[in-house]
Amino acid sequence: MGDGIRSAKRSLSRFASNRFLFEELVKRDFEHKYKRTVLGMAWSVLSPLLTLFVMKIVFTQFFGRTTPHYTIYLFAGTIVMSYFKEATNNGMTSMISNASVINKINVPKYLFLFSKNVSSLVNFGLTLIVFFIFCIIDHITFHVSFLMLIFPILCLVIMNIGIGMILSALYVFFRDVKYLYSVFLTLLTYVSAIFYTVDQFHEKVQTLFLLNPVYVIIKYIRMIVIDGVIPSLQYHGLCMAYAVLFALIGAFFYKRYNRKFVYYF
């Protein structure tokens, strides 16, 4: 326990000493992403909106007729999945894409992963503002429990960092991970109940959906926004458990293989 605390303190100290580099990495990521685009950061909002528009047209006739506030239901799933995909995909390539810098400067490798996650989080924040505007248009009443949305978002951020650590470590050694993860994300999209409801399934099958951490976050947001219900303490524990689990596994990968990464760049 004491070793873990000392290790965490050392990591925080190194992060603080490299704060300027971290800020520059975040700026660079933004400039690179929107370089030579006419709309710039507006694409962060337009991309999920266009996805929402297409899904609403395609699936409303099948599921929207009986689902209350179906547009918000769709939007909640879309923005969470988009954020998850962007953060983890960018996190996966964070070390390889900065191999030349890592080989020249002795800096914590997780800085590059963190900078990618900050960029993705800012984009998610912009789409969240649009999401709330849609809530107003759809006559959803804002209440105090909306403040609880901070909890699943925080869990999602931690989970994305943890998964990004796992993927970036694996990607250094096995480039096939990128293609396998693309297939996995397609499967994950379909089993996250983004455009359909789980009520149509048997109770045991509904429970199986909770094995999907992305669905757990999506459901939490829907319960707060659409149902006006605060999830149980057990549900909060489940969200936190997924976040902590992936963060610990990711930290383990980085700690164990940290010295080996440079030999594979």
LUMTOR-984234 format. One record per atom (N, C-alpha, C, O): x, y, z. Coordinates in steps of 0.02 Angstrom, whole numbers, padded with zeros to 5 digits, always signed. Example, Ala and Ser with C-alpha at 12.3 -4.5 7.8 and 13.67 -1.06 7.14 Angstrom:
LUMTOR-984234
+00660-00284+00390
+00615-00225+00390
+00660-00165+00390
+00712-00166+00423
+00642-00112+00354
+00684-00053+00357
+00645+00002+00394
+00670+00057+00402
end
This chain:
LUMTOR-984234
+00042-00061+00000
+00000+00000+00000
+00043+00063+00000
+00030+00110-00037
+00096+00061+00043
+00141+00118+00048
+00178+00129-00017
+00189+00186-00037
+00199+00074-00050
+00235+00079-00114
+00190+00109-00167
+00213+00148-00209
+00126+00090-00166
+00079+00116-00215
+00069+00191-00207
+00066+00228-00256
+00065+00214-00144
+00056+00286-00131
+00118+00325-00153
+00113+00378-00184
+00177+00297-00137
+00240+00331-00157
+00246+00334-00233
+00269+00383-00261
+00225+00280-00266
+00227+00278-00340
+00180+00330-00369
+00197+00363-00418
+00121+00336-00340
+00072+00386-00364
+00099+00457-00354
+00089+00500-00397
+00132+00468-00298
+00160+00535-00284
+00215+00552-00334
+00220+00609-00358
+00257+00502-00351
+00310+00513-00400
+00281+00529-00468
+00306+00572-00504
+00227+00493-00486
+00195+00505-00551
+00166+00575-00555
+00172+00609-00606
+00134+00597-00500
+00105+00664-00498
+00159+00717-00502
+00150+00769-00534
+00215+00703-00469
+00271+00750-00470
+00300+00757-00540
+00315+00812-00563
+00307+00701-00574
+00333+00702-00643
+00284+00736-00690
+00304+00772-00736
+00220+00725-00678
+00169+00757-00720
+00172+00833-00711
+00168+00871-00760
+00179+00856-00648
+00182+00928-00634
+00244+00959-00666
+00240+01015-00691
+00300+00924-00665
+00361+00951-00694
+00359+00953-00770
+00398+00989-00801
+00314+00915-00800
+00306+00915-00873
+00240+00947-00895
+00214+00932-00948
+00215+00990-00853
+00150+01021-00867
+00151+01061-00933
+00103+01058-00972
+00205+01098-00944
+00209+01139-01005
+00206+01095-01067
+00171+01110-01115
+00244+01039-01066
+00243+00993-01123
+00174+00965-01134
+00151+00958-01191
+00140+00948-01080
+00072+00921-01084
+00025+00970-01118
-00015+00952-01161
+00029+01034-01098
-00014+01085-01127
+00001+01094-01202
-00045+01103-01242
+00065+01091-01220
+00083+01097-01290
+00058+01038-01331
+00039+01045-01389
+00059+00979-01301
+00034+00919-01335
-00040+00924-01349
-00064+00906-01403
-00078+00950-01300
-00150+00959-01309
-00163+01009-01366
-00206+00997-01409
-00127+01064-01366
-00135+01114-01419
-00118+01085-01487
-00153+01096-01536
-00064+01046-01489
-00043+01015-01552
-00095+00967-01578
-00108+00964-01639
-00126+00928-01533
-00177+00880-01554
-00237+00915-01585
-00264+00891-01635
-00257+00971-01556
-00313+01010-01584
-00295+01038-01652
-00335+01033-01699
-00236+01067-01657
-00216+01097-01721
-00209+01045-01775
-00228+01057-01833
-00183+00987-01757
-00174+00933-01807
-00242+00905-01829
-00252+00892-01889
-00288+00897-01783
-00353+00867-01799
-00393+00910-01846
-00426+00885-01892
-00391+00976-01836
-00434+01021-01875
-00395+01061-01927
-00420+01110-01954
-00333+01039-01941
-00292+01074-01990
-00324+01069-02060
-00344+01015-02082
-00328+01126-02093
-00355+01131-02162
-00428+01110-02167
-00450+01088-02220
-00465+01118-02113
-00537+01106-02117
-00572+01174-02113
-00550+01219-02077
-00625+01181-02150
-00662+01245-02153
-00700+01258-02088
-00700+01313-02062
-00732+01206-02062
-00775+01214-02003
-00737+01205-01937
-00761+01225-01885
-00677+01175-01940
-00636+01168-01879
-00671+01128-01825
-00696+01073-01838
-00672+01155-01763
-00700+01119-01706
-00775+01105-01713
-00803+01065-01676
-00807+01139-01760
-00879+01127-01770
-00893+01055-01790
-00948+01029-01779
-00842+01022-01818
-00851+00952-01837
-00860+00908-01776
-00890+00854-01780
-00835+00929-01719
-00844+00891-01657
-00918+00885-01639
-00939+00836-01609
-00956+00936-01658
-01028+00936-01645
-01066+00907-01704
-01114+00869-01695
-01045+00924-01765
-01081+00902-01824
-01078+00826-01834
-01127+00796-01856
-01021+00796-01818
-01013+00724-01829
-01065+00683-01790
-01100+00642-01821
-01072+00692-01724
-01124+00654-01689
-01195+00675-01709
-01241+00634-01707
-01204+00738-01729
-01270+00761-01751
-01291+00726-01816
-01349+00706-01823
-01244+00720-01862
-01259+00687-01925
-01273+00612-01913
-01318+00583-01944
-01234+00582-01868
-01247+00512-01850
-01316+00504-01819
-01352+00458-01835
-01334+00551-01775
-01400+00550-01743
-01454+00557-01795
-01505+00522-01792
-01445+00602-01843
-01494+00615-01895
-01507+00552-01936
-01565+00535-01950
-01454+00518-01956
-01460+00457-01996
-01495+00402-01956
-01541+00369-01981
-01474+00393-01893
-01503+00340-01851
-01576+00354-01837
-01617+00307-01834
-01594+00417-01828
-01664+00434-01814
-01708+00418-01874
-01763+00392-01866
-01683+00433-01933
-01722+00418-01993
-01731+00342-02002
-01786+00319-02019
-01677+00306-01991
-01678+00234-02003
-01718+00195-01951
-01756+00150-01967
-01709+00214-01886
-01735+00172-01832
-01800+00197-01800
-01831+00160-01761
-01820+00258-01814
-01881+00285-01781
-01942+00242-01794
-01982+00229-01749
-01949+00219-01857
-02007+00178-01875
-02009+00111-01838
-02062+00082-01828
-01950+00087-01818
-01946+00022-01785
-01951+00026-01709
-01984-00015-01677
-01917+00077-01680
-01914+00081-01607
-01942+00146-01578
-01964+00147-01521
-01942+00199-01618
-01960+00265-01592
-02033+00274-01575
-02051+00320-01538
-02076+00232-01603
-02147+00242-01593
-02168+00230-01521
-02214+00262-01496
-02134+00184-01487
-02152+00167-01418
-02102+00190-01366
-02112+00178-01306
-02048+00221-01387
-01995+00242-01341
-02003+00317-01326
-01997+00358-01371
-02015+00335-01262
-02022+00406-01244
-01957+00444-01258
-01902+00420-01244
-01964+00505-01285
-01907+00548-01299
-01853+00510-01338
-01795+00508-01319
-01875+00480-01394
-01829+00436-01431
-01768+00472-01457
-01713+00443-01460
-01776+00535-01477
-01718+00574-01502
-01665+00581-01448
-01605+00572-01461
-01686+00596-01387
-01639+00603-01331
-01610+00535-01314
-01551+00529-01297
-01651+00483-01318
-01628+00414-01306
-01571+00397-01354
-01520+00370-01334
-01582+00412-01418
-01531+00400-01469
-01468+00443-01456
-01412+00418-01460
-01479+00506-01442
-01425+00554-01434
-01379+00534-01376
-01318+00538-01382
-01409+00513-01321
-01369+00493-01262
-01322+00436-01280
-01263+00437-01262
-01348+00387-01315
-01306+00331-01335
-01253+00350-01386
-01196+00327-01383
-01272+00393-01432
-01227+00414-01486
-01167+00452-01460
-01110+00439-01480
-01179+00501-01416
-01123+00543-01393
-01076+00505-01348
-01015+00516-01349
-01103+00459-01307
-01060+00419-01263
-01016+00372-01305
-00956+00366-01293
-01047+00339-01354
-01010+00293-01396
-00958+00330-01438
-00902+00306-01448
-00976+00388-01464
-00929+00427-01504
-00869+00449-01463
-00812+00445-01486
-00882+00471-01402
-00827+00491-01357
-00783+00431-01340
-00722+00436-01341
-00814+00375-01325
-00776+00314-01308
-00731+00293-01367
-00673+00277-01357
-00759+00293-01427
-00721+00273-01486
-00662+00321-01498
-00606+00299-01510
-00676+00385-01496
-00623+00434-01509
-00567+00431-01458
-00508+00430-01476
-00586+00428-01394
-00536+00428-01341
-00492+00365-01342
-00431+00369-01335
-00523+00308-01352
-00485+00245-01351
-00445+00234-01415
-00389+00209-01413
-00473+00254-01472
-00437+00248-01535
-00375+00293-01535
-00321+00272-01554
-00384+00355-01514
-00328+00402-01511
-00277+00381-01459
-00217+00387-01468
-00303+00355-01403
-00258+00331-01350
-00216+00272-01373
-00157+00266-01354
-00245+00229-01414
-00209+00170-01439
-00147+00189-01479
-00095+00156-01473
-00151+00241-01520
-00095+00260-01562
-00052+00316-01532
-00006+00341-01565
-00066+00335-01470
-00033+00393-01440
+00043+00384-01435
+00081+00432-01447
+00066+00325-01416
+00138+00315-01408
+00173+00307-01476
+00226+00337-01487
+00144+00267-01520
+00175+00255-01585
+00181+00320-01625
+00232+00333-01657
+00128+00361-01623
+00128+00423-01661
+00177+00475-01633
+00194+00523-01666
+00199+00464-01571
+00247+00510-01540
+00314+00475-01525
+00352+00496-01481
+00328+00422-01562
+00388+00382-01551
+00452+00424-01558
+00499+00416-01519
+00452+00470-01607
+00512+00511-01618
+00527+00556-01559
+00585+00568-01542
+00474+00581-01526
+00483+00624-01468
+00506+00583-01408
+00551+00603-01371
+00474+00525-01398
+00491+00482-01341
+00563+00459-01345
+00596+00452-01293
+00589+00446-01405
+00658+00423-01413
+00709+00477-01399
+00768+00463-01386
+00687+00540-01401
+00733+00596-01392
+00730+00626-01322
+00780+00649-01295
+00670+00626-01292
+00660+00660-01228
+00635+00609-01177
+00591+00569-01191
+00663+00612-01118
+00642+00568-01064
+00583+00599-01026
+00592+00636-00979
+00523+00582-01049
+00462+00607-01019
+00415+00549-01006
+00420+00497-01039
+00369+00555-00958
+00320+00501-00945
+00279+00487-01008
+00250+00533-01037
+00277+00426-01029
+00243+00408-01092
+00167+00418-01087
+00134+00427-01138
+00141+00417-01026
+00069+00426-01019
+00046+00497-01035
-00014+00509-01044
+00093+00544-01038
+00075+00613-01055
+00042+00617-01124
-00005+00654-01134
+00068+00577-01170
+00041+00578-01238
-00030+00549-01240
-00073+00573-01276
-00041+00498-01200
-00108+00469-01193
-00156+00519-01161
-00212+00526-01184
-00134+00552-01108
-00176+00600-01073
-00195+00658-01119
-00252+00681-01117
-00148+00681-01159
-00163+00738-01204
-00217+00720-01254
-00261+00760-01269
-00215+00658-01279
-00266+00634-01326
-00334+00632-01291
-00385+00649-01321
-00334+00610-01229
-00397+00605-01192
-00426+00673-01175
-00487+00682-01175
-00384+00722-01162
-00408+00789-01149
-00442+00817-01211
-00495+00848-01207
-00411+00807-01269
-00440+00831-01332
-00508+00799-01344
-00556+00833-01363
-00513+00734-01332
-00576+00698-01341
-00629+00722-01291
-00688+00727-01307
-00606+00737-01230
-00652+00760-01178
-00681+00828-01195
-00740+00841-01183
-00640+00872-01223
-00665+00938-01243
-00717+00931-01298
-00769+00964-01296
-00704+00888-01346
-00753+00875-01399
-00818+00847-01370
-00873+00867-01391
-00812+00802-01322
-00871+00774-01289
-00910+00829-01252
-00972+00829-01252
-00874+00874-01221
-00906+00929-01185
-00948+00973-01232
-01002+00995-01213
-00922+00984-01292
-00959+01024-01341
-01023+00989-01363
-01075+01021-01368
-01019+00924-01376
-01079+00887-01396
-01128+00882-01338
-01189+00877-01349
-01103+00882-01277
-01147+00879-01219
-01190+00942-01214
-01248+00939-01194
-01161+00999-01231
-01199+01061-01231
-01256+01057-01281
-01313+01077-01267
-01241+01031-01341
-01293+01023-01392
-01346+00973-01369
-01405+00981-01382
-01323+00921-01333
-01370+00871-01306
-01420+00904-01259
-01480+00888-01261
-01397+00948-01216
-01442+00983-01170
-01490+01029-01207
-01547+01039-01186
-01467+01058-01261
-01511+01100-01302
-01567+01058-01332
-01625+01079-01333
-01550+00998-01355
-01600+00952-01380
-01649+00932-01326
-01708+00922-01339
-01625+00926-01264
-01669+00909-01208
-01721+00963-01198
-01780+00949-01185
-01701+01026-01205
-01747+01083-01198
-01800+01080-01254
-01859+01090-01242
-01775+01067-01315
-01821+01064-01372
-01871+01007-01363
-01929+01012-01384
-01849+00952-01332
-01892+00893-01323
-01933+00898-01258
-01963+00848-01236
-01934+00957-01228
-01974+00971-01168
-01956+00927-01108
-02000+00905-01071
-01892+00914-01100
-01869+00877-01041
-01853+00927-00986
-01816+00975-00997
-01881+00916-00928
-01872+00962-00872
-01804+00951-00838
-01787+00894-00820
-01767+01005-00830
-01703+01000-00795
-01715+01002-00720
-01755+01041-00695
-01680+00958-00684
-01688+00956-00612
-01620+00946-00580
-01570+00935-00613
-01619+00949-00514
-01557+00947-00476
-01517+00883-00489
-01456+00883-00488
-01552+00828-00502
-01518+00764-00512
-01473+00764-00574
-01431+00719-00582
-01482+00814-00618
-01438+00819-00677
-01365+00828-00657
-01320+00810-00694
-01354+00855-00597
-01286+00863-00572
-01251+00795-00563
-01190+00791-00565
-01292+00743-00554
-01264+00676-00546
-01232+00650-00610
-01196+00600-00608
-01243+00684-00666
-01213+00663-00729
-01136+00668-00726
-01101+00636-00765
-01112+00708-00679
-01039+00714-00671
-01008+00646-00654
-00953+00631-00676
-01045+00606-00616
-01018+00542-00594
-01005+00493-00652
-00949+00469-00659
-01055+00478-00695
-01041+00432-00750
-00990+00458-00799
-00952+00420-00829
-00990+00525-00809
-00941+00554-00855
-00871+00546-00827
-00824+00530-00864
-00863+00557-00762
-00797+00547-00730
-00775+00474-00735
-00717+00459-00750
-00822+00428-00724
-00806+00357-00730
-00786+00340-00802
-00740+00301-00813
-00821+00370-00850
-00805+00358-00920
-00736+00384-00938
-00699+00352-00975
-00719+00443-00912
-00652+00472-00925
-00598+00425-00898
-00550+00410-00934
-00606+00402-00837
-00556+00357-00806
-00552+00291-00845
-00498+00265-00856
-00610+00265-00865
-00612+00203-00902
-00578+00211-00970
-00541+00166-00992
-00590+00267-01004
-00559+00279-01069
-00483+00282-01063
-00447+00257-01106
-00459+00314-01010
-00386+00319-00999
-00358+00249-00988
-00306+00231-01016
-00392+00210-00946
-00368+00142-00931
-00367+00098-00993
-00317+00064-01006
-00421+00099-01032
-00424+00060-01094
-00372+00085-01144
-00341+00046-01180
-00364+00151-01146
-00313+00180-01191
-00243+00156-01173
-00203+00143-01217
-00229+00150-01108
-00164+00125-01086
-00154+00052-01109
-00100+00034-01133
-00206+00012-01101
-00202-00058-01121
-00190-00064-01196
-00145-00101-01218
-00230-00027-01235
-00225-00030-01307
-00159-00003-01333
-00128-00032-01378
-00136+00053-01305
-00074+00083-01329
-00014+00038-01314
+00033+00035-01354
-00016+00004-01257
+00038-00043-01240
+00037-00103-01289
+00089-00124-01313
-00022-00130-01301
-00028-00187-01347
-00009-00167-01418
+00021-00207-01455
-00028-00106-01438
-00016-00083-01507
+00059-00076-01521
+00080-00083-01578
+00098-00061-01470
+00170-00056-01479
+00199-00123-01501
+00243-00126-01543
+00173-00177-01472
+00200-00244-01486
+00163-00279-01544
+00193-00317-01581
+00098-00264-01551
+00059-00299-01602
+00017-00248-01641
-00033-00223-01615
+00036-00233-01702
+00001-00184-01742
-00069-00209-01764
-00112-00169-01783
-00079-00275-01760
-00144-00302-01778
-00200-00279-01732
-00259-00283-01749
-00181-00255-01673
-00230-00233-01623
-00276-00180-01652
-00336-00179-01637
-00249-00137-01694
-00288-00082-01723
-00347-00109-01764
-00402-00083-01759
-00335-00161-01803
-00387-00189-01846
-00437-00231-01805
-00497-00231-01817
-00411-00267-01757
-00454-00307-01714
-00500-00262-01673
-00558-00278-01662
-00473-00206-01649
-00513-00161-01608
-00567-00127-01649
-00621-00113-01623
-00553-00115-01713
-00604-00086-01757
-00664-00132-01763
-00721-00110-01761
-00651-00197-01771
-00705-00246-01774
-00742-00249-01708
-00803-00254-01706
-00704-00247-01653
-00734-00250-01587
-00780-00190-01575
-00834-00198-01546
-00760-00131-01597
-00802-00071-01588
-00868-00076-01625
-00919-00053-01602
-00865-00107-01684
-00927-00117-01722
-00975-00162-01683
-01035-00148-01678
-00948-00216-01655
-00988-00261-01614
-01014-00226-01552
-01072-00233-01534
-00971-00187-01520
-00990-00151-01459
-01047-00102-01472
-01090-00093-01429
-01045-00070-01529
-01098-00022-01547
-01166-00056-01549
-01216-00028-01526
-01168-00116-01577
-01232-00152-01584
-01257-00181-01518
-01317-00192-01510
-01212-00195-01471
-01234-00225-01407
-01239-00173-01351
-01244-00191-01292
-01238-00109-01369
-01242-00056-01318
-01311-00024-01315
-01320+00027-01282
-01359-00054-01350
-01429-00030-01349
-01433+00045-01363
-01466+00082-01326
-01401+00067-01416
-01401+00137-01434
-01467+00156-01468
-01497+00208-01452
-01490+00114-01514
-01551+00131-01552
-01610+00086-01535
-01665+00096-01563
-01602+00039-01490
-01657-00003-01469
-01659-00007-01393
-01610+00012-01359
-01714-00031-01366
-01720-00038-01293
-01709-00110-01273
-01722-00156-01312
-01687-00121-01212
-01674-00189-01188
-01736-00220-01157
-01736-00279-01138
-01789-00181-01152
-01851-00206-01120
-01881-00265-01158
-01918-00305-01129
-01866-00270-01223
-01895-00323-01264
-01862-00390-01251
-01887-00442-01274
-01807-00391-01213
-01772-00453-01199
-01793-00482-01131
-01822-00447-01089
-01777-00545-01121
-01790-00578-01057
-01748-00546-01003
-01695-00517-01018
-01770-00549-00941
-01735-00517-00885
-01663-00540-00879
-01618-00500-00864
-01650-00604-00891
-01582-00629-00887
-01538-00599-00941
-01479-00584-00929
-01566-00589-01000
-01528-00557-01055
-01515-00484-01039
-01462-00458-01054
-01565-00450-01009
-01556-00381-00989
-01498-00374-00939
-01461-00325-00941
-01492-00423-00895
-01437-00422-00847
-01369-00429-00882
-01320-00399-00861
-01368-00468-00935
-01305-00478-00973
-01281-00413-01004
-01220-00404-01013
-01326-00367-01019
-01307-00303-01048
-01262-00264-00999
-01221-00223-01021
-01270-00277-00935
-01231-00241-00885
-01158-00263-00885
-01117-00232-00851
-01141-00315-00922
-01072-00335-00930
-01035-00289-00979
-00974-00291-00985
-01073-00247-01013
-01046-00198-01060
-01039-00131-01024
-01089-00099-01010
-00978-00110-01008
-00968-00048-00969
-00993+00015-01005
-01015+00062-00972
-00991+00015-01071
-01016+00073-01109
-01091+00078-01101
-01118+00133-01091
-01125+00022-01106
-01198+00022-01096
-01216+00045-01026
-01265+00082-01017
-01177+00025-00976
-01190+00045-00907
-01189+00122-00900
-01231+00150-00866
-01141+00154-00933
-01137+00227-00932
-01196+00259-00969
-01226+00307-00945
-01211+00231-01027
-01267+00257-01067
-01332+00252-01028
-01372+00300-01027
-01344+00195-00997
-01406+00185-00959
-01410+00234-00901
-01463+00260-00887
-01354+00247-00867
-01353+00294-00811
-01377+00363-00835
-01420+00394-00803
-01349+00386-00891
-01368+00452-00917
-01441+00454-00937
-01476+00503-00923
-01466+00401-00968
-01537+00399-00987
-01583+00399-00926
-01636+00430-00927
-01563+00364-00874
-01604+00362-00813
-01610+00431-00782
-01664+00449-00758
-01556+00469-00782
-01558+00536-00754
-01598+00584-00798
-01643+00619-00774
-01582+00584-00863
-01611+00634-00909
-01683+00617-00928
-01726+00661-00924
-01696+00556-00948
-01762+00538-00975
-01810+00516-00920
-01867+00538-00917
-01786+00472-00876
-01829+00445-00824
-01833+00489-00761
-01880+00483-00722
-01784+00533-00752
-01782+00575-00693
-01770+00535-00629
-01792+00554-00575
-01733+00480-00636
-01720+00435-00580
-01645+00431-00567
-01605+00424-00614
-01625+00434-00504
-01555+00425-00486
-01542+00351-00476
-01577+00320-00435
-01494+00322-00510
-01479+00250-00503
-01462+00232-00431
-01443+00274-00391
-01468+00168-00416
-01455+00143-00349
-01381+00146-00332
-01339+00157-00375
-01365+00137-00268
-01295+00136-00246
-01257+00079-00279
-01198+00086-00295
-01292+00022-00289
-01260-00035-00321
-01240-00018-00393
-01188-00039-00417
-01283+00020-00426
-01268+00040-00495
-01209+00089-00497
-01167+00085-00542
-01206+00134-00448
-01149+00178-00443
-01085+00138-00432
-01032+00153-00460
-01091+00087-00390
-01033+00044-00377
-01010+00007-00439
-00950-00002-00450
-01058-00013-00481
-01041-00047-00544
-01002-00001-00591
-00952-00021-00620
-01027+00061-00598
-00992+00110-00640
-00921+00122-00615
-00873+00121-00655
-00914+00131-00550
-00848+00144-00521
-00803+00083-00529
-00743+00090-00541
-00831+00024-00521
-00792-00038-00525
-00761-00045-00595
-00702-00064-00601
-00799-00031-00647
-00773-00035-00715
-00716+00016-00725
-00664+00000-00754
-00727+00077-00701
-00677+00129-00709
-00611+00110-00674
-00557+00115-00703
-00617+00089-00612
-00557+00071-00572
-00523+00009-00602
-00462+00007-00605
-00563-00040-00623
-00535-00101-00650
-00491-00087-00711
-00433-00109-00714
-00518-00050-00759
-00480-00036-00820
-00420+00010-00806
-00367+00003-00837
-00428+00056-00759
-00372+00100-00741
-00315+00061-00710
-00256+00073-00726
-00331+00013-00667
-00280-00027-00635
-00245-00073-00685
-00184-00081-00683
-00284-00103-00730
-00253-00146-00781
-00208-00105-00827
-00153-00126-00844
-00232-00046-00846
-00192-00002-00889
-00127+00019-00855
-00074+00019-00886
-00131+00038-00791
-00072+00058-00753
-00023+00000-00748
+00038+00009-00751
-00050-00061-00740
-00007-00121-00735
+00031-00131-00801
+00091-00145-00799
-00003-00124-00857
+00030-00133-00922
+00087-00082-00931
+00141-00100-00953
+00073-00019-00914
+00123+00033-00922
+00183+00021-00876
+00241+00029-00897
+00169+00002-00815
+00223-00007-00766
+00267-00067-00785
+00328-00065-00777
+00235-00121-00809
+00272-00182-00824
+00314-00176-00888
+00370-00201-00891
+00286-00144-00939
+00319-00143-01004
+00350-00075-01021
+00371-00064-01078
+00352-00029-00973
+00376+00038-00986
+00445+00040-01019
+00456+00077-01066
+00492+00000-00994
+00560+00001-01020
+00568-00036-01086
+00619-00029-01119
+00518-00076-01105
+00523-00114-01166
+00494-00078-01227
+00509-00095-01284
+00453-00026-01215
+00419+00008-01269
+00468+00034-01322
+00458+00025-01382
+00522+00067-01298
+00568+00101-01345
+00601+00053-01394
+00621+00074-01447
+00606-00011-01377
+00638-00060-01421
+00594-00081-01479
+00616-00113-01526
+00529-00062-01475
+00482-00082-01527
+00457-00024-01570
+00417-00033-01615
+00482+00037-01555
+00461+00095-01594
+00493+00093-01663
+00482+00138-01704
end
